Amino acid sequence: MNNPTPIFNKDVLSDQYAIIDGMHTVADAIKVAVDKNVNILIVDKRHDHDEYGMVLLSDIARQVLAKDKSAERINVYEIMNKPVFSVPAEMDVRYTARLFERFHINKAPVIESGNILGFVTYDDIVLKGMISQLK
């Protein structure tokens, strides 16, 4: 049996995200997303024993726009997902893909020493990870 060299989450992650404070309004979050050209917003921890949160632009569309709420009057913490399912930097992407399937998710922050290094998605796993083994 051929054991391929493992490809880790840290090898395929993307740094296309921004960190915001949960007290910011959704309008502020949209401005940050536009300024940084990202669609993933991480809600920062409030203290060392807290967890990260996450807001996607699709969350804003579903929870603010579709419900005809004011982006200036809703705080990010009201619509964020928290805690966020994260994966270790040194985990083989094959196991990450299995976790994604099991928990019906398609992206997760990559964590090392309690800090976010970036995000890994199915696209990253296939386009950056699997392609290297096809050569």
SERO-4910 file (N, C-alpha, C, O; in steps of 0.05 Angstrom, whole numbers):
BEGIN
 pado doro    nc1    nc2    nc3   cac1   cac2   cac3    cc1    cc2    cc3    oc1    oc2    oc3
  Met    A     17    -24      0      0      0      0     18     25      0     37     26     15
  Asn    A     11     43    -16     26     68    -19     16     89      1     -7     97      0
  Asn    A     33     97     19     26    118     39     36    145     29     60    150     30
  Pro    A     18    161     18     27    187      8     37    205     31     28    203     54
  Thr    A     54    223     24     63    243     44     39    259     52     25    270     35
  Pro    A     35    262     78     11    277     87     13    307     79     34    319     78
  Ile    A    -10    317     73    -13    346     68    -30    357     91    -51    347     97
  Phe    A    -19    377    104    -32    388    128    -49    412    122    -45    425    101
  Asn    A    -67    418    140    -84    442    137    -67    467    133    -74    484    117
  Lys    A    -45    469    148    -28    493    145    -16    496    118     -8    518    110
  Asp    A    -14    474    102     -3    474     76    -22    485     54    -14    493     33
  Val    A    -48    484     60    -68    491     40    -86    514     48   -104    522     33
  Leu    A    -82    525     72   -100    546     82   -100    571     66    -81    576     50
  Ser    A   -120    587     69   -123    613     56   -124    634     78   -134    629    100
  Asp    A   -113    657     72   -113    679     92   -134    700     84   -131    724     92
  Gln    A   -155    692     70   -175    711     61   -198    713     81   -220    703     77
  Tyr    A   -192    727    103   -212    732    124   -204    757    139   -181    767    135
  Ala    A   -222    768    155   -216    791    172   -226    785    200   -246    771    203
  Ile    A   -214    797    219   -222    794    247   -236    820    255   -226    842    251
  Ile    A   -260    817    267   -275    840    277   -284    835    306   -282    813    316
  Asp    A   -294    856    318   -305    855    345   -335    849    344   -349    860    326
  Gly    A   -344    833    362   -373    826    362   -391    849    368   -415    848    361
  Met    A   -381    870    379   -397    894    385   -401    912    361   -417    930    361
  His    A   -385    907    340   -389    923    315   -417    918    304   -428    896    308
  Thr    A   -427    937    290   -453    933    276   -448    917    251   -426    914    241
  Val    A   -470    906    241   -468    891    216   -459    910    193   -444    902    175
  Ala    A   -468    935    195   -459    955    175   -428    958    176   -415    959    155
  Asp    A   -417    959    200   -388    961    202   -375    935    191   -354    937    177
  Ala    A   -387    912    196   -376    887    186   -376    886    156   -356    877    144
  Ile    A   -397    896    144   -398    897    115   -376    915    103   -363    908     83
  Lys    A   -371    938    116   -350    956    108   -323    942    109   -306    945     91
  Val    A   -318    927    131   -292    913    134   -290    892    112   -268    889    100
  Ala    A   -311    877    107   -310    857     86   -304    869     59   -289    857     43
  Val    A   -316    892     53   -311    905     27   -283    915     26   -269    911      6
  Asp    A   -274    929     47   -247    940     48   -225    919     45   -205    923     32
  Lys    A   -229    896     58   -209    875     58   -214    854     36   -198    835     32
  Asn    A   -236    857     21   -244    839      0   -245    810      9   -233    792     -2
  Val    A   -261    806     31   -265    779     42   -294    773     46   -311    791     46
  Asn    A   -301    748     48   -328    740     55   -331    724     80   -352    714     87
  Ile    A   -308    721     94   -308    708    120   -298    729    141   -277    740    138
  Leu    A   -315    732    162   -308    750    183   -306    734    209   -326    721    217
  Ile    A   -283    735    222   -279    722    248   -286    742    269   -276    765    269
  Val    A   -302    733    289   -308    750    312   -287    743    333   -286    720    342
  Asp    A   -272    763    341   -250    759    359   -259    750    387   -282    756    395
  Lys    A   -242    736    401   -247    728    428   -248    753    446   -233    772    441
  Arg    A   -264    752    466   -266    774    486   -245    771    507   -237    791    519
  His    A   -236    746    512   -216    741    533   -203    714    526   -212    700    508
  Asp    A   -183    706    541   -168    682    535   -184    656    536   -178    637    522
  His    A   -206    656    552   -222    632    555   -246    632    537   -264    615    540
  Asp    A   -248    652    520   -271    654    502   -264    638    476   -242    628    473
  Glu    A   -283    636    458   -279    622    433   -284    642    410   -298    663    414
  Tyr    A   -273    636    387   -278    653    363   -307    649    353   -319    628    357
  Gly    A   -317    669    340   -342    667    326   -337    672    297   -315    678    288
  Met    A   -358    669    280   -355    672    252   -381    683    240   -403    675    248
  Val    A   -378    702    221   -400    712    206   -393    711    176   -372    721    168
  Leu    A   -410    699    160   -406    699    131   -425    719    119   -445    727    131
  Leu    A   -419    728     95   -437    747     82   -464    734     78   -484    748     78
  Ser    A   -465    708     74   -490    694     71   -507    695     97   -531    696     96
  Asp    A   -493    696    120   -507    699    145   -521    726    147   -543    729    156
  Ile    A   -506    747    137   -517    774    137   -541    775    119   -562    787    126
  Ala    A   -539    762     96   -562    762     77   -586    749     89   -609    759     87
  Arg    A   -582    726    102   -605    710    113   -616    723    139   -641    724    142
  Gln    A   -599    733    156   -608    742    182   -614    772    184   -626    781    204
  Val    A   -604    787    166   -609    816    166   -625    825    142   -647    835    145
  Leu    A   -614    821    119   -627    830     94   -654    817     90   -675    830     86
  Ala    A   -655    790     91   -680    775     86   -702    781    106   -725    779    101
  Lys    A   -693    788    131   -712    794    152   -718    824    154   -731    833    173
  Asp    A   -708    839    135   -713    868    133   -705    883    159   -719    900    169
  Lys    A   -682    875    170   -671    888    194   -650    909    185   -640    908    163
  Ser    A   -645    928    203   -626    949    197   -598    940    204   -592    933    227
  Ala    A   -580    941    184   -552    934    189   -538    952    209   -519    945    222
  Glu    A   -548    977    211   -537    996    230   -546    991    259   -535   1001    278
  Arg    A   -567    974    263   -578    970    289   -574    942    300   -581    936    323
  Ile    A   -562    925    284   -556    897    293   -526    894    297   -510    902    280
  Asn    A   -519    883    320   -491    878    326   -483    851    315   -499    833    313
  Val    A   -458    849    309   -447    824    297   -452    800    316   -459    778    307
  Tyr    A   -449    804    342   -453    782    361   -481    770    359   -485    747    367
  Glu    A   -500    785    350   -528    776    348   -532    756    325   -551    740    326
  Ile    A   -515    756    306   -519    738    282   -496    719    278   -497    702    260
  Met    A   -475    720    295   -451    704    290   -457    675    298   -475    669    314
  Asn    A   -441    657    287   -440    629    295   -417    627    316   -394    635    310
  Lys    A   -423    615    339   -402    613    359   -410    590    377   -433    588    385
  Pro    A   -392    572    384   -364    571    376   -361    561    347   -379    549    336
  Val    A   -338    566    336   -333    558    309   -318    531    309   -299    527    325
  Phe    A   -327    513    292   -313    488    289   -286    494    276   -285    505    254
  Ser    A   -264    487    289   -237    492    279   -222    466    276   -229    446    287
  Val    A   -200    468    260   -183    445    256   -154    452    262   -146    475    258
  Pro    A   -138    433    272   -110    439    278    -93    443    252    -99    431    231
  Ala    A    -73    459    254    -55    464    232    -41    439    222    -36    436    198
  Glu    A    -34    421    240    -19    397    234    -37    373    227    -27    350    224
  Met    A    -63    377    223    -81    355    216    -79    349    185    -79    368    169
  Asp    A    -78    324    178    -78    316    150   -105    324    138   -126    321    150
  Val    A   -104    336    114   -128    346    101   -148    324     95   -172    329     92
  Arg    A   -139    299     93   -158    277     89   -178    275    113   -201    270    109
  Tyr    A   -167    279    137   -184    279    161   -202    304    163   -224    303    172
  Thr    A   -191    326    153   -207    350    152   -231    346    134   -254    354    141
  Ala    A   -227    335    111   -249    329     92   -269    310    105   -293    314    100
  Arg    A   -260    291    120   -279    272    133   -296    287    154   -320    282    157
  Leu    A   -283    305    169   -297    321    189   -318    339    176   -340    342    185
  Phe    A   -310    352    154   -328    369    139   -353    353    131   -376    362    135
  Glu    A   -349    329    121   -371    313    112   -389    305    136   -413    306    135
  Arg    A   -376    296    157   -391    287    181   -408    309    193   -430    304    202
  Phe    A   -397    333    194   -411    355    207   -425    375    188   -435    396    196
  His    A   -425    368    162   -439    383    142   -430    413    141   -446    431    141
  Ile    A   -404    416    141   -392    443    138   -373    443    114   -367    422    104
  Asn    A   -365    466    105   -347    467     82   -324    486     86   -308    490     68
  Lys    A   -321    496    110   -298    513    117   -293    514    147   -312    511    162
  Ala    A   -268    518    154   -262    519    183   -236    535    187   -218    533    170
  Pro    A   -234    549    209   -209    562    215   -188    542    222   -194    521    235
  Val    A   -163    547    215   -140    531    222   -127    544    246   -119    567    245
  Ile    A   -125    528    267   -115    539    293    -88    527    300    -84    503    297
  Glu    A    -70    544    310    -45    535    320    -39    552    345    -39    576    344
  Ser    A    -34    539    367    -28    552    393    -50    572    400    -45    594    411
  Gly    A    -75    565    394    -98    581    401   -103    605    383   -122    621    388
  Asn    A    -87    608    362    -90    630    343    -98    620    315    -91    598    307
  Ile    A   -114    637    301   -122    630    274   -100    636    255    -90    658    253
  Leu    A    -92    616    239    -72    619    218    -85    626    192    -73    640    175
  Gly    A   -109    616    188   -124    620    163   -148    602    163   -157    593    183
  Phe    A   -159    598    139   -182    581    135   -176    559    115   -160    563     97
  Val    A   -188    536    120   -187    515    100   -215    509     91   -234    508    107
  Thr    A   -217    504     65   -243    497     53   -240    472     36   -217    463     31
  Tyr    A   -262    461     27   -261    438      8   -245    446    -16   -228    431    -26
  Asp    A   -250    470    -27   -235    479    -50   -205    479    -46   -190    470    -63
  Asp    A   -196    489    -22   -168    489    -16   -157    461    -15   -135    456    -25
  Ile    A   -172    443     -3   -162    415      0   -158    403    -28   -139    389    -33
  Val    A   -177    407    -46   -176    396    -73   -155    410    -90   -137    397   -101
  Leu    A   -157    436    -92   -141    451   -110   -112    455   -101    -94    457   -118
  Lys    A   -107    456    -75    -80    459    -65    -68    434    -55    -44    430    -55
  Gly    A    -85    416    -44    -75    391    -32    -74    368    -51    -52    357    -55
  Met    A    -96    360    -62    -98    336    -79    -81    340   -105    -69    321   -115
  Ile    A    -82    364   -115    -68    369   -141    -38    363   -138    -25    354   -157
  Ser    A    -27    369   -115      2    364   -111      9    334   -112     31    327   -119
  Gln    A    -10    317   -105     -5    288   -106    -10    276   -134     -4    253   -139
  Leu    A    -22    292   -151    -28    282   -178     -4    286   -197     -3    275   -219
  Lys    A     16    301   -189     39    307   -206     58    284   -207     79    286   -220
***
